[in-house]
Amino acid sequence: MRKIEHIGIAVKDIDSSNDLFSALFGKDHYKVEDVESEGVKTSFFKCGPNKIELLQATNKDSPIAKFIERKGEGIHHIAFAVDDIEKEIERLTMEGFEMIHKAPKKGADNKLIAFLHPKSTNGVLVELCQEIKE
């Protein structure tokens, strides 16, 4: 894992949250994107060298809707940039980590993604991200 790629924050309302985080960071978000496969609308902010991803559920059965129902709004996951997501999934599986996604899938912000199950990472939802090369 090369670096923290972004921190994901679950929110109930992306528009009001965009206003809140714009005021907090002193700048507007740079991208809003729907990820239908995950049932979310995302919004990204740059804060120095770091990125923050806001996630709003687009349906009541999405993982974000379930998270907010159980825990409320707040930090949802930490994402790490990797050079080869398939090799990283294989390495982590061999180390005994449980993967939610056993193969990468397309995510937001031009990334391939895969999540590790939080029960194998001390309760932290970890996302792997690899830039999609075009």
Secondary structure as the mmCIF struct_conf table of DSSP 4:
data_model
#
loop_
_struct_conf.conf_type_id
_struct_conf.id
_struct_conf.beg_label_comp_id
_struct_conf.beg_label_asym_id
_struct_conf.beg_label_seq_id
_struct_conf.end_label_comp_id
_struct_conf.end_label_asym_id
_struct_conf.end_label_seq_id
STRN STRN1 LYS A 3 VAL A 11
BEND BEND1 LYS A 12 LYS A 12
HELX_RH_AL_P HELX_RH_AL_P1 ILE A 14 PHE A 25
TURN_TY1_P TURN_TY1_P1 GLY A 26 GLY A 26
BEND BEND2 LYS A 27 LYS A 27
BEND BEND3 TYR A 30 TYR A 30
STRN STRN2 LYS A 31 VAL A 35
HELX_RH_3T_P HELX_RH_3T_P1 GLU A 36 GLU A 38
TURN_TY1_P TURN_TY1_P2 GLY A 39 GLY A 39
STRN STRN3 VAL A 40 CYS A 47
TURN_TY1_P TURN_TY1_P3 GLY A 48 PRO A 49
STRN STRN4 ASN A 50 ALA A 57
BEND BEND4 THR A 58 ASN A 59
TURN_TY1_P TURN_TY1_P4 LYS A 60 ASP A 61
BEND BEND5 SER A 62 SER A 62
HELX_RH_AL_P HELX_RH_AL_P2 PRO A 63 LYS A 71
BEND BEND6 GLU A 73 GLU A 73
STRN STRN5 GLY A 74 ALA A 81
BEND BEND7 ASP A 83 ASP A 83
HELX_RH_AL_P HELX_RH_AL_P3 ILE A 85 MET A 94
TURN_TY1_P TURN_TY1_P5 GLU A 95 GLY A 96
HELX_LH_PP_P HELX_LH_PP_P1 PHE A 97 GLU A 98
STRN STRN6 MET A 99 MET A 99
BEND BEND8 ILE A 100 ILE A 100
BEND BEND9 LYS A 102 ALA A 103
STRN STRN7 LYS A 105 LYS A 106
BEND BEND10 ALA A 108 ALA A 108
TURN_TY1_P TURN_TY1_P6 ASP A 109 ASN A 110
STRN STRN8 LYS A 111 LEU A 116
HELX_RH_3T_P HELX_RH_3T_P2 PRO A 118 SER A 120
TURN_TY1_P TURN_TY1_P7 THR A 121 GLY A 123
STRN STRN9 VAL A 126 GLU A 131
HELX_LH_PP_P HELX_LH_PP_P2 ILE A 132 LYS A 133
#
